[in-house]
Amino acid sequence: MAKHGIATITLRSSNLERTERFYHELFGWDMYRMTKDYLGFDPPSGMGGGFLKGNGITAGDSFTSYVEVSEFEPYLEKARSLGGQCRGSRRACPGICLVHGASGSRQ
């Protein structure tokens, strides 16, 4: 029987160096360069993937991803210290807000 789960995902980043620092320092993800324009990642659990370098992030050209954390506020504070921003409110799901990473991508 065929498997039909998503095996990997490619997200966009306008600055791979900032993206690498952001995810590695915030969540401890293993980051590795596959090519000059592609940065792979392996989180401690869940699906891995990569970031493809793009000259800019435009509406409809990126995904919204959600990362599960044990406590929300400490991660939000750390994301801000790494150059991320929380935009919007936490109205849809308690403990969730849209975080924009240092490269401008939605996290």
Secondary structure, 3 states (H helix, E strand, C coil): CCCCCCCCEEEEECCHHHHHHHHHHHHCCEEEEEECCEEEEECCCCCCEEEEECCCCCCCCCCCCCCCCCCHHHHHHHHHHCCCEEECCCCCCCCCCEEECCCCCEC
